Amino acid sequence: MKSRVAVIGAGLAGCEVAWLLGKNGIPLDLFEMKPVKYSPAHKSPYFAELVCSNSLKSINIYHPSFMLKEEMKILGSIVIESAYRNRVLAGESLAVDRDKFSKYITERLRSLKTVNIIHQEVKDIPQNYDFVVIATGPLTSETFSESLGKLLDNNFLYFYDAIAPIIDSDSIDKSKVFFGSRYDRGGDDFLNIPLTKEQYFNFVEALKSAEKVVLRPFEREQYYEGCLPIEVLAQRGELTLAYGPMKPVGFDEKRIGFKPFAVVQLRKEDVEGTAYNIVGFQTKLTIKEQERIFRMLPGLEKAVFLRYGSIHRNTFIDSPKYLLPTLNLKDMPNIYFAGQITGVEGYVESAGCGIMAGIFLLFKIKDIPVDIPDAKTAIGALLSHLKNDTKPFQPSGIHLGLFDKKDMPKNADKKIWIRNKEEESFKNWHQQISKFIIF
Ligand SMILES: Cc1cc2nc3c(=O)[nH]c(=O)nc-3n(C[C@H](O)[C@H](O)[C@H](O)COP(=O)(O)OP(=O)(O)OC[C@H]3O[C@@H](n4cnc5c(N)ncnc54)[C@H](O)[C@@H]3O)c2cc1C
């Protein structure tokens, strides 16, 4: 069977595109450069690797990320299917065992006869296909970035993203920490380190004066606001961390024995709890400084770091300028983009964008006009961000502000109203398209 479609990148988005098209009988070549070549953040040979946190965010029914996950589940998402099968308990979030999660997706894709997997770095836009989907993510390889640059008048955008360290559970002194979740939502899923006022200020002081990894001269220091390194937060104000990732709220003081001034949370990395990541501690401190400063925290004095925090460039295109609402280029409509490279932000959002690129392309191949979901649905709200031409264009995850609230009554409860409209609008849209797709 001749492959008409090339999907480049088997990350969260590329896997969704390949899964949707493959299930619908479209033969395709899926190019993935791992294990031949790895980006600075990717380490696993499997597809759909989670490079930093192992959380796919909230499962609270009014949370925009939950609404998005629910819609993706109905659209047959392989990422959400794997997440629920390989879940580790983490309070109100959907956290996963990252290895099992990625392995499951890899095996499911390998089982599709329509998907031909090619382990190779793509250096140029392949010419011998009817359609190409670019899903190479925020860490697109340098050579391919250059070739994309030529396609888009070198008009690439970028910022820097940091990842948090992972600690070996056996190296944590459990007598100084306690198990529990904020507001008891989720039992004993997290490890928590309570800090006194003095311990907190010493920690903040150490962060402020710590040695950081220096960016190269041509790299401007520009971060995504939703994922700021902990030392950048510390610089913003002495109490910024106490009101942010280290907020002391939601715990029973009797259990701790004192009123904590701040609390550091560690989230399980795997079902067995052999490793923990420090929540919100993404950092670009040098390795030496990470060891020195994070070991100041009670219980982490002898911490063994399984992975250090680090910083990476995050590349995306100016989607409002270049893309049609169906995620293909205005000037070359046979080239589609999917995932974080479009300017959506986050694991779930990248995968969701992949599903939509797959749906749009499937309709194009079948030559059927496609309905674009409106911004009352979560998936439509997410895509609406890619049309937002207020400058400068910046990546965004899903949030309530993206939903269409034009006809919301003044006295309505915003969350409940959005949730009700979302369910209703998604059901209508899904009914329209499901006649033509196998989910
Ligand atoms: C350092 C970092 C930390 C992040 N942390 C989080 C987080 O904690 N939580 C969160 O929700 N989001 C996080 N994100 C944002 C985002 O959700 C992830 O980057 C997500 O994986 C993006 O999905 P994707 O499918 O677009 O790209 P990816 O998942 O990165 O997939 C792209 C794939 O393409 C392959 N590839 C690249 N170039 C080529 C080429 N030329 N030829 C062939 N294959 C190629 C790569 O090997 C990779 O497998 C982070 C991003 C970065 C960069």
The ligand as a Gaussian input file, in Angstrom:
#p B3LYP/6-31G(d) Opt

LIG

0 1
 C       11.833000      20.884000      28.630000
 C       10.354000      20.826000      28.525000
 C        9.582000      20.482000      29.632000
 C        8.190000      20.412000      29.532000
 N        7.460000      20.060000      30.624000
 C        6.116000      19.944000      30.531000
 C        5.341000      19.521000      31.664000
 O        5.878000      19.250000      32.727000
 N        3.995000      19.424000      31.525000
 C        3.372000      19.705000      30.354000
 O        2.140000      19.576000      30.282000
 N        4.083000      20.108000      29.271000
 C        5.432000      20.240000      29.326000
 N        6.171000      20.657000      28.238000
 C        5.481000      21.114000      27.044000
 C        4.899000      20.072000      26.071000
 O        3.720000      19.611000      26.597000
 C        5.759000      18.910000      25.709000
 O        6.913000      19.399000      25.103000
 C        5.047000      17.908000      24.759000
 O        5.809000      16.747000      24.737000
 C        4.845000      18.426000      23.351000
 O        4.288000      17.420000      22.536000
 P        4.643000      17.319000      20.974000
 O        4.036000      16.082000      20.466000
 O        4.302000      18.590000      20.317000
 O        6.246000      17.197000      20.931000
 P        7.164000      16.027000      21.521000
 O        6.426000      15.250000      22.526000
 O        8.444000      16.678000      21.906000
 O        7.403000      15.078000      20.270000
 C        8.186000      15.432000      19.176000
 C        8.867000      14.180000      18.644000
 O        9.500000      14.504000      17.408000
 C       10.782000      13.916000      17.355000
 N       11.589000      14.717000      16.419000
 C       12.055000      15.977000      16.576000
 N       12.698000      16.391000      15.465000
 C       12.629000      15.364000      14.574000
 C       13.101000      15.176000      13.239000
 N       13.760000      16.130000      12.584000
 N       12.870000      13.988000      12.618000
 C       12.191000      12.981000      13.266000
 N       11.733000      13.116000      14.538000
 C       11.934000      14.291000      15.174000
 C       11.253000      13.937000      18.799000
 O       12.233000      12.955000      19.040000
 C        9.956000      13.659000      19.568000
 O        9.759000      12.297000      19.802000
 C        7.556000      20.723000      28.301000
 C        8.333000      21.074000      27.203000
 C        9.716000      21.120000      27.300000
 C       10.522000      21.484000      26.101000

